[in-house]
Amino acid sequence: MNPYMEFTHKTDLAYSAMCRPLCRELKLTQTAFDILLFLANNPGHDTASDIVELRRIKANLVSVNVNRLVEEGYLRRESIPGDRRKTRLICTDKALPIIDRGRALQAQFIDRLLSGMSDEQRQAFGDAVGVIDRNLDQLLQEVR
């Protein structure tokens, strides 16, 4: 397997494994947990289509999990003025403890991921990711 693909695959596996105990405790699927954290961490990207596009979660899974999160009181839907087809998804106060715990888990995951790296190595890694991000933006502009 390509080392870059293997890196992203292992990162996904490790993150899911780290989330599993919390998801079990909260009685949430990984997808529902991911949706809540995505909405909380990405203001302005608050529709089901944003989740599908940016998180690459299949539309049917987003639909099922959003419905469940709404039914359980973690999300509420709000119409978007001027576009009857779109609905904004908003985290409720009930979701805040889950979001806080999820963010703490995400910070712990990043700390574990970067464990053993010096401050200089962390900075260099962050700089490299920034360059890759800019290259991706440029590539996407060229192919659209």
N, C-alpha and C positions, 0 to 999 in steps of 0.2 A: 504494500500500500504506500502511496505517496506520503512522505513524512508530514507534510502540511495537513493533508486530509486525516491522517492518523492522529495528529495533534488535536484537531477540532473534534474528531470522534471521541477520543479519550476525555477531552474536556467535557463534552456533553454527558458521557457516561458517569464521570466523577461527580459532576454537579447533580445529576439525577439521583445518584446514590446518596449524596449528602442531604438532599431534600427529602428523601423517602421517609425517614423517621418523623420529621415534622409534619409531612403530609398525612401520614397515618394518624398521628395524634390529633390533627385538625379535622380528620375525616374529609379531606379534599383530594381530588386527583391531582397528579402533577400538572396536568394541563390547566385545571382551575387555578391552582397556585400560581402558575406561570402567567396566566391572564391577569390576575389581581396585581402581581408585581409589575407586569408590563404597564398596565394602566397607571399605577402609582408612580412609576419611575420615568414615564414618558409623557409629560403633559403636552397636550395638543395632538397626541396620537391616541384618540379615545373612541374609535369606532371599531366594530367587528372587522371591517375590511382592513383597517390599520393593523390589527392583530394578525390577520391572515397574511398580509403582505410583508410586514416587518418581522414578525416572529416565525413566519413560515409554518403556521399551524393550519391544518386542513380546515376548510370552512365548516364542514359538518361538526367537527370537534369543537370549534369555537362556538357554534350555535348551541350545541347541547350543554356545554359548560357555562356559557353566559346565562342561558335559561335557568340552570340550576343555581348559579350565584345570585341571580335576581330573586328567585323563589326563596332562597335562604337568607335574603336580606343583606348580602355583601355588596351588591351592585344595584344601581337603579338606572333606568333608561330615561333619556331626555331628548325630546325632538330637537333637531337642528333647524333653526329658522331658515326658510328659503330652500330647504331640500327635504321634502317629505319622505324620501326614500332612506335617508340616513338617520341614525339614532346615536347620540352620544352616550357612552357608558361611564358612569360615575361611581367611584368607590364610596360606600357609606361609612358612617362612624363605626358600624359593627366590624368592618373590614380592617380598621386601623391597627388593632393588636396583631392581626395576621401579617399586615404589611410591615410593621415594626420588626416582628420576628423574622420575616423573610429577608428584609434588608440586612439585619444582623447576620443571618446565615450567608447571604451573598458576600458581605464583607469578610466573614470568616473564610469563605471559599477562596476569595482572592488572596487573602493572607496565606492560606495553605498553598495555593498555586505558586505564589512568589517566594515561598519559604526558602531560605538558604541563599537568596540573592542579596547582594549588597545594595545600598541606596543607589550607587552609580549604575549597577546592572538594572535595577528597577527603572531608573530614569532612561537608560538606553533602550530598554524594552518598550517603554511608553513612547519614546521618540520614534522607534521603528514602527510601532502600530500606527502612529500618527501619519507617517509617510505612506504606509500601506493604505490607510483610509483615504488619503488624498489621491493616491493612484487609482483606487477603486472609483472614487467620484469622477475622476477624469475619464476613466474607461467607460463608465456608465453613460456619461455625456456623449461620448463618441459613438456608442452603439445605439442610442435612442433615436 
